[in-house]
Amino acid sequence: MKVNWGTAIVIAFIGFIGFIMYFVVNMATDDKYDHDLVVEDYYQQELAFQTDIDKEKNAKKLATNITWKKTNEGIVFTFPQELNIENIQGTVFLYRPSNKHLDIETPISLSNHNLLIPDNRLLDGRWNIKIDWQHNNQSYLFKEAITY
């Protein structure tokens, strides 16, 4: 059977479109390619953005801010030594941009000025850290992106 140029071009277009459609359908239906918004309540958080800026300014006014260090046990956050740890409250939120199921949110519970996030809860890669805390009714915010 002889195929002319017109028929060959139509067959090539149909093959190419079928090839592209296969990948589009595969990406749309496979859960491992499911990419969500950064956060579910994006607009709610956008409205509270000015308060976050104010909290960060308060944190910069401290003599020393929160510091972090990677150890064999995990990540150790050190709160300012001049503050009374009994009056420190808040939450630590570790956001994993690549997988929302790995996000970690824990309340701050200090026995000394250090807070440990255990190594078994952390995977290698990028983490966005957000520590929203209060001391004597003054709010502070520590934000940093790290590679663990």
C-alpha positions in Angstrom: 0.0 0.0 0.0 1.4 3.4 -1.0 1.0 6.3 1.4 1.1 9.8 0.0 2.6 12.9 1.7 -0.8 14.2 2.9 -1.7 11.0 4.6 1.7 10.7 6.2 1.5 14.2 7.6 -2.0 13.5 9.1 -0.8 10.3 10.6 2.3 12.1 12.1 0.0 14.8 13.6 -2.4 12.2 15.1 0.6 10.3 16.5 2.0 13.5 18.0 -1.3 14.6 19.5 -1.9 11.1 20.9 1.6 11.1 22.5 1.0 14.5 24.1 -2.5 13.6 25.3 -1.1 10.4 26.9 1.3 12.5 29.1 -1.4 15.1 29.9 -3.9 12.4 31.1 -1.1 10.6 33.0 0.0 13.8 34.8 -3.6 14.8 35.6 -4.6 11.5 37.1 -1.5 10.3 38.9 -1.4 11.4 42.6 2.4 11.7 42.8 2.1 14.7 40.5 -0.5 16.4 42.6 0.7 19.9 43.4 -1.3 22.0 45.7 -1.2 25.6 46.8 1.4 26.6 49.2 -1.2 26.8 51.9 -4.9 26.2 51.9 -5.9 29.5 53.5 -3.7 31.7 51.4 -6.0 34.8 51.4 -6.5 34.6 55.2 -2.8 34.6 55.7 -2.3 37.4 53.3 -4.6 39.6 55.5 -2.4 38.9 58.5 0.8 39.8 56.7 1.2 43.1 58.4 1.1 41.5 61.8 3.8 39.1 60.7 6.0 42.1 59.7 5.4 43.7 63.1 6.4 40.5 64.9 9.6 40.2 62.8 10.5 43.8 63.7 10.0 43.0 67.4 12.3 40.0 67.0 15.0 42.2 65.4 14.8 44.5 68.5 15.9 41.7 70.8 19.6 41.5 71.9 19.8 38.1 70.4 17.2 36.3 68.2 16.5 32.6 67.9 19.4 30.7 66.4 19.4 27.1 65.0 22.0 24.4 64.7 21.9 21.0 62.9 23.1 18.2 65.2 23.1 14.4 65.1 19.8 14.4 67.1 18.1 16.9 64.7 17.6 20.7 64.6 18.2 22.6 67.9 16.6 26.0 68.2 18.1 28.2 70.8 15.9 31.0 72.3 17.4 34.2 73.7 19.2 33.6 77.0 18.0 36.9 78.5 14.4 35.8 78.4 12.6 33.7 81.1 11.7 30.4 79.4 8.6 30.0 81.6 7.0 32.9 79.8 7.7 31.7 76.3 4.8 30.3 74.4 4.0 29.7 70.7 4.4 27.2 67.9 7.1 25.9 65.6 6.0 25.2 62.0 8.3 23.4 59.6 7.0 23.6 56.1 8.2 21.2 53.4 7.6 22.9 50.0 7.8 19.6 48.0 5.3 17.6 50.1 2.6 19.1 52.5 2.3 15.7 54.2 5.7 16.2 55.8 4.9 19.5 57.4 5.5 19.6 61.1 3.8 21.9 63.7 4.6 21.6 67.3 4.0 23.8 70.4 6.9 25.3 72.1 7.8 23.5 75.3 11.1 24.5 76.8 13.0 23.0 79.8 16.0 25.1 79.0 16.6 27.6 76.2 16.8 24.9 73.6 14.1 23.2 71.5 14.9 20.0 69.6 13.1 18.8 66.5 14.2 15.1 66.3 16.1 13.9 63.2 13.6 11.1 62.6 10.9 13.6 61.7 13.1 15.4 59.2 14.0 14.4 55.7 16.9 15.8 53.7 16.0 18.8 51.6 14.5 22.3 51.9 12.5 23.3 54.9 10.8 26.7 55.7 10.9 27.4 59.4 8.4 29.7 61.0 8.5 30.1 64.8 5.6 32.3 66.1 6.1 32.9 69.7 5.3 35.3 72.6 7.1 36.4 75.7 5.3 38.6 78.3 2.5 39.5 75.9 5.0 40.6 73.2 4.8 38.7 69.9 7.8 37.6 67.9 8.3 35.8 64.6 11.4 33.9 63.3 11.4 32.8 59.7 14.1 31.1 57.7 14.5 28.7 54.9 17.1 26.0 55.4 18.4 22.9 53.7 18.6 20.0 56.0 
